[in-house]
Amino acid sequence: MIAKNQFKTIIDLVNQFPTEQSCHHYLVGQRWGGGYMECPYDDCQGDTPYIFKDGIRYKCKCCHRIYTAKTGTIFEASKLPMIKWFVAIYLVMHKKGISSIQLGKDVGVQQKTAWFMLHRIRKVLGNSEDEILEGTVQLDETFVGGKNKNRHWDKKVKGSQGRSFKDKTPVMGMMQQNVYEFIERPNKVEPDKIVKERLIVKPSVIKCQVVVNTKGEILQPIVRANVLVGSTVVSDEWWGYQGLKSTYEHQIVDHLHGQYVNQLGYTSNAVEGGWSQFKRSIFGIYHKVSKNHLDKYVDEFVFKHNNRTFDVEGQINVILKQSECRLRLKELKAIANANRQKSC
């Protein structure tokens, strides 16, 4: 069993998993918690397997089918060594992510293989438990797709200013604000003086979703499905949020007239700062994101924000624990083809 905080760096990670068997054993511990190894097949309830000599394969005593710790996860059917997957997960958790070209160089695979690995990992990042937001929740939308002024003259899109998204894809975000607590403590320099310090009791949580447009009929059902009734919601003056007062305490910040904190002290600056971080990863790492797969990049951003208080080991463990999902290449191609037909 690996002790806590044993792979803070990528060198530690590689040293801790020198063999394929060590990787599988660690995945077993994260997936089944060191308890009963439940058969991964849906039609079987067995929890006691025979163990092969290689320490990797198992045979269910109930249905007599052979499986490994990878069965039923994003790693299933992958011929890559597990250490390459572990290193890929480590690199994905960089603050701004990693491109498929760079990942291919770092783990020694082709770019198309690295691209498929990244989308599989993003599938897991979007597999987190659904959480209802409460307290004070900031609402905002952003548009992904580049600025019209930066395009060549023959590629500019007419009428794409402001909230128009002819050439962009809208994303709706909801951020539950930090919950603070004030404590009194002696001043470190002058112990006779008492100072008040603000501590974060509960870090902010964000939820985002790619939307077809920013009309009220689209935005408001999303808010009602993800924010606890009676909470305080803070938004700008966009008319798509009108009507939330019947369910929530709705605070408006009038950005149109240069207001960023309203009379009662409410603001939406935090969620807008989140958009800034999200777009920095696109500008600096990915450069261009296809609208067909934008939701996966949004899931990556949301996971990193909501798990930012964990160290790298904790983040990897969370990913391994929720890795029980599949994503096949034909599914990715089907998504791309479906969206292509819609745009025609």
N, C-alpha and C positions, 0 to 999 in steps of 0.2 A: 504493500500500500504506500502510495507516495504521500509524503508529509506536506502539510500546508505551506504555501509560498515557496515551492521548490522550483518553479520555472517562471521567474520574473522576467527573464530575458530569453531571446530566441535561442541562444547558446544553451541555456539551462533546459529549454524545452527539448532540444535535440538530444542532449545528454541523458535526460530522464527516460527517453523512449528509444533505446538502442536497437530493439528488435520489433518485429511485427506482433509478436506475442504480447509484449509489454503494452503496446498501443491497444490491442484488443482487450486486455485485462482492465485497463483504465476505462475504456468505453463501457465495459460490463459494469464496473463499479458506479459510473455516472448514470447509466441507463436503468439499472435495476437496484441501485443503492446497496449492493452487497448482500441483498436478501435473496428471495426466490427468483430464479431466472424464468420468467413467464415466457411461454412459447409465443413467438411473434406472429404466428398465423391466426387470423381472426376466428376461424372455425374450430380452434382448439383452446382449451383452458388448462393445459398442462403446465406445471411449474417445476418439474423435476427432470433434468436431462442427463443422458450419458455424456461423458466428456471424452473426446478423442485425445490421443497421445500428443497431438500438436498443440493442445491447449487453446485452440482457436475455434474448432468445430464442435457442435453439440448435436445430440440426437434426442428429440423429445420422447419420453417414455410413454406418452399418451398417443400421439399421432404418428410416431416413428419417422418424422421428417427431420432432415438435417438442416441446421441453421447456424449462423454466427451472430456476434454482437452487431454486425452491420445489417443484418436482415431487417427489412422494414424501415430503414433509415435512408438518409440522403447518400450514404456511403455504399449502399447495396449495388451490386453489379459493377462496381468500380474496380478496375485492375490496378489502380495506383496504390502504392504502399500507404498505410495509414499515417505515417509520419509526415508525408507530403500534405495530407488533409489537415493535420494538426498545425503545421506551419502556415498553411493557407488561411486557416481560421485566425491564427495569431496576426497575420499581416492584414487581413480584412478589418480587424479591430483598430487599426490605426485611425487617428482622429478624422482624417479626410478620406480614408479608404485606400484602395490600390487598384490600378488598372490591370486588365487582363494581360497586356503585353509585359508589364513589369512582373506580375505574378508568375507568368510563364518562365521568365528568366530566373526568378528566385528559386522556384521549386523544380525547374528542369523539365517542363512540359511545353507542348505547342500552345500557341495563343488561343486557338479554338477550344482546346481542352481546358485551359485556365478560365476562359469565358464561361464554359459550362459549369466548372467548379464554383465560380463566383455566384452564378445564378442559383445553384443548389444551396449554397450557404445562405444567400439572401432569402430563399424559401424558408429556411429554419428561423431566420431573424424575424420573419413575419408570422411565425407560428407561436408567438407569445400568448399568454392567457389574456383574455379580454378584460379590461379594467374600467370600471365606471368612474368618471371624474366627478369631483365634488369640491365644495369650498368656492374659491374664486377661480374662474376659468376664463382665459383669454381666447378670443376667436379671431381668426384672420385667414385670408387666402393669399396665395402667391401664384405667379404665372411663370412656367418654365418653358424656355424655348429661345432665349437670346434676344438681344435688342435689335430693333429694326434699323437703327442708325449705324450699326456696325456691319450691315450687309452691303454687298456690292450693289451698285445702282440698278442692275437688271434683275436682282433677287429681292428687292424691297417689296413689302406687302402693303398695299394701300389701306388706310383706315385701321391700322393696328395700334393706334396710340391708346393710352389710358388703360381701361379695363377690357379692351377688346382682346380676344384671344384667338384670332384667325390663324395666327402662326405660333400659338403657344398652347400649353396644356395647364389648366387650373388645378391647384392642389389646396384642399381645405385643411386647416390645422386648429387643434384645440389644446391649450396648455393649462394644466392645473398649476397654479402658482406655488412657489416655495411657502412652506409654513414655518414661521419664525418663532423663537422664544427668547425673551430678554432675561439675562441673568446679571447679577451684580457680583463683582470680584475686586480684590485689591489691585491697585495699579502696580505693575511690575517694577517701575522705576521709583515711584513714591508709594510705599505700602500703606501710608496713612490715608491716601485718597481712594475712594471707591468709584469704579467706572462701570458703566453698563455695556454689556456685550450682546450682540445679536447672533444667535445660533440658529442654524437651519435644522428644524426638527424633522421635517418631511420634505425631501427634494422635489422639485417640479417634475411633472409627468406630462408627456406630450403624446397626442394621437393625431395622425394625419391620414388623409384619404384623397386619392385622385378622383376628381369629379368631372362630369361632362360640361357643367356650366356653373355659374355663381348665382343663380336665381334662388329665391326663397324656397321654392318648392323642392329644391335639391339640398340646400344647406340646412334648413331648419329640421327636417327629419333626422339628419345626421347628428345634429346637436342633441335632440331629444333622445336619441338612442344611446348616446355616449356620456351625457352629463346628468347627474342626479337632479331630480325635480326639487326646486327650491334653492338651488345654488345661485351664486352671482356670476353672470356672464358679462364679459367686457368686450366690446367690439367697436369698430369705427362706425361712421355714419352710413355705411352701405345699406341700401334699402332691403337687401336680401335677408337681413336679420330682423326686420320689423315684424312684430307679432310674437316675439319671444317673451314679452312681458307677462303674457298670460300664464306662463309656466315658471319663469325665472325672474330674479331681480336683474333687469337688463340695464347696464351702465354703458353709455355711449361716449366715445372720445372723438371729437370733431376734428379729424385730420385736415379736412378741406380748408378750415380756417386757422391752421397752424396750431391746433391744440393737441398736446401729446399726453397731458395729465388733466383729467377733468376736475371740477370743483370739489369733488369728494375724494380726490386722490387716486382714482382708478386709472390704469394705463394698460396698453397692449404692447408695450415695448419688448417684453420678454419673448413673446411668440414671434415678433418681427426679428428679434435677434437670432432666434432659431432658424428662421428662413435664411438669414445671412450665412450661418454656418453651413446649412444645406447647400446653398448655391456655391459656396467656396469649394466644396468638394467636387461639384460639377465643373466649375471653371478650372480648378487647379489640377484635377486628377483625370476626370472622365472627358472633359472638354465638350462632349455632346452626348445627350442621353435620348434614346429612342422613346417616343411616347408609348410604344407598344409595351415597354418594360419599365416605364417610369415608376409604377407602383412598387416594384422590387427595390429600387433605389430609395424610395421613400421609407420602406420598411427598414432598410439598413440604417438610415438616419434616425428613425424613431427608436430602434433598439439601442443604438449607441448612446443616445441622450438618456433614455430611461435606465440604462445600466452603467452610467458613467461613474458611479460611486464604487463599483467593484474594481479590484485589481485585474490584471490580465488573466490570472488563473481563474478568478471568479467568473469572468466573462466567458472564457472557454468552457467552463463547467456548465454554465447556463445553456450555452449553445448545444453541448452534447446531450444534456438532459431533455431538450425539446427537439431533438433531431429525428424523431419518429415521423417522418413525412417523406414523400417521394416526389421527384421532379424528373421527368424523362425528356430527352431531347425532342421527341416528336410533339410533346406538349408545348414546348417553347416555340417550335415552328408553327404549330396550330394557332397559337396566340398571335404571332406575327402575321400569319396569313389572314386571320379573321379581321384584324385591325386594318390590314391593307385593303381588304374588300370594302370595309366601311368608308374608307377615305376616297374610294373610287366613285 
